[in-house]
Amino acid sequence: AFGLAGIATVGFPAFPKLAEANSKADSRRAYKVYTTGKIGSMELKNRFIKAATATESTNAEGRYLPQGLETYRNWSKGGVALIETGAMSVLPTEYKPNSHNLGQLWDDKHISNLKELADAVHGANAGCKVVAFLNLPGNHPKLVHGEGVAASAKPWPGQKRVPKALSVAEIHETTEAFADAA
C-alpha cells in the first residue's frame, strides 16, 4: 500500500509513525468537518463555510457583475456547504468612486439581484446554502464618501475624519434597517 507522498508503508516496521499517519490520512473522511451540521434550523451538508470577504464584484448600485456571480459559482462548485456573501449595506450609502462597492439590501428592488446570486450558487451545487452578511459601512474610510456615521464621534484608528455620531433615534432606525434587510 502507498500512503503519504507515495511512500510504501506496508512491511516497514521501522516507520510505525509514518504508517500511522497514512492510516489517519486515509480515514480523513471520518473527520467531523465532513459530517452534516446545523446552524439554528439550517442544515448543512458538511462543515465547510466560506466566510465573507470583499470581492469587488458589484457595480456602484450594488448589483453583482458577471465575474462576481462566477466567483460565487466557483466557491459553490468547490463543495462548501455555506457561503456568506460579502458585506451588503442595509441603508443607502454614498461610496467613494472606484471603491470596492458593497452589495445592497436596503430596498426590495435588490431582491432580483440576490435571486441571481442564489441561482448561480444553487445551479453549481444544489446543496450549498448562501446567506447575506448584513452591514452598515458607517465611517469606513476606504468606502464611504462624505460624512461618515458611527455610534460615537470617534475616528477609526489612524484616521483623522471624525464621523457624525448617530442620535438614539438614528440608532433605532439603523436597527430597523437590519431587521428589514433580514
N, C-alpha and C positions, 0 to 999 in steps of 0.2 A: 504494500500500500504506500501511496505517496501522500505526504502531508504538506506542511508549510514549505513554500519555495521549491516544491518538487523533490524534497529530500525523503528518501525511503526511510521509514521509521520501524517497520516490522523487522524483527530479527536484530535490532541494535540495542541490546540491553545496556550498553554504555551511555545511552542518551535517553534515560527514562523521562526527564523533564520535557524533552522535545516531543516524545511520543504522547505525553500527557497534554501538551499544548495543542498538538494536532487533533487529539480526541476532542478537546474543548472547541476548537475551531470548527470541526466537522459537525458538532452539535449546536452551533450557534443559533439555529432556528428555535431552539428551546429557550432562548433568552426572552425575557419579558417584553422587550421592545417590539417583538414580532407578534405579540398577542393582542387581542382586541382590548380596547379601553373605552372609558366613558368620561365625558366632561358634562356634568349635570345629566340631562337626559339624552345628550347627543352621543351615539355610539360610533366608535372609530375602529377601522379595520386593523390598525396597528397603532403604535405609539410614536410614529414619526410625525413631527409637526414642523412646518415651515413657518418660522416666526416673521413678523412684519419687518420689512426693510424698504427703504426708499429705492424705487426702481426707475424713476424719471421716465415713466411710461404713460403719462397723461398729458393732455394739452392744457391750455390756460383755463378752459372751462371745466377741467377735471374729468374729461372723458378719456377712457383708455384708448391709446393708439394701437394700431395693428401689432406693432412689435411688443407692446405691453401685454396684450392678450396672448401672444405667442409665448412670452416669458412665463405667464401663469399656466398655460397649457403644458409647457415643458416640465414645470415643477410637478404638475399633476401626473404626467407620464412617468416621472421618476419614482412614483409609488408612495408618496407621503399620504397620510390619512387626512391631514388637515392643513389648509393654507390660510394664514392670516394675511389679509391684504396689507398694502402699505397704508399709511395714515389717510383717513378720509375726514375732511373737515365737516363739522356739524353746523357751522354757521358760515355765511358768505365771508370770504377773506380776500383782500386785495394782495395778490402775490407780487413779488419783485419780478421784473422781466427776466427771462431766462433762468428762473429758479426751477428746481425740480418740483413741479406742481404736485399737489395732493389730489387724490380723488375727492369728489364732492358728494355729500349725502345730507344736504340741508333742505332739499325740496323734492317733491315727488317726480319732478322732471328727470331726476338722476336714476330712477328705477330701471329704465330701459338699458342704461349703461351697465348697471350691476347685473342685469339679466344676461347681457353679452358676456360679461366676465364669468358668471356662473356656468353658462353654456360652454364656454371654452374649457373650463376646468372639468366639468362633468363629461364633456364629449371625449376628453382624453383619458378619463379614469372615472367611471361612474361611481366608484366607491369613495372618491375624495370629497371632502367637505371644504367649504370656503366660508370664512367669517370676516366681517369688517372690523378693522382697527379704527374705532371712533376717536376723533382727535379735534382739538382746537389749537391751531398753531400759536395763538396768542401773541407773544412778543418774540417769536423765533427770529433772530437777527438775519438769518440767511434766506428766509422765506417771505416774511411779512413786509409789505411796502407801507409807508406812512406810520402813523402812531400804532404801536402795538398795545395789547391789553394783557393784564395779568391780575391775579388776586391781590397783589400789592404793587406799589410803585417802586419796585426794586429791579435794577437791570440784571440781565444774565451775567454770570461771572465773566469778567474780562471785557464786557461791553459797556459802552457809555450811554446808549439810548435807554431812557427811563420810560417804562410803559405807563399807560394810564391805568390806575387802579380801578377795578370794577366795583361798582356800588353793590350793595346787598341785592337790590332788585335785578341788576345785570347778572349777578351770580346765579340767581334763581332762573332767569331767562336762559342762561347757558346750560344749567342743569336740565331744564325742559327740552332744550335743543338736543342734548344727548339722549334723553328718553324718546323723543320723537324719531330720531335717526335710528334708534334700536328697533 
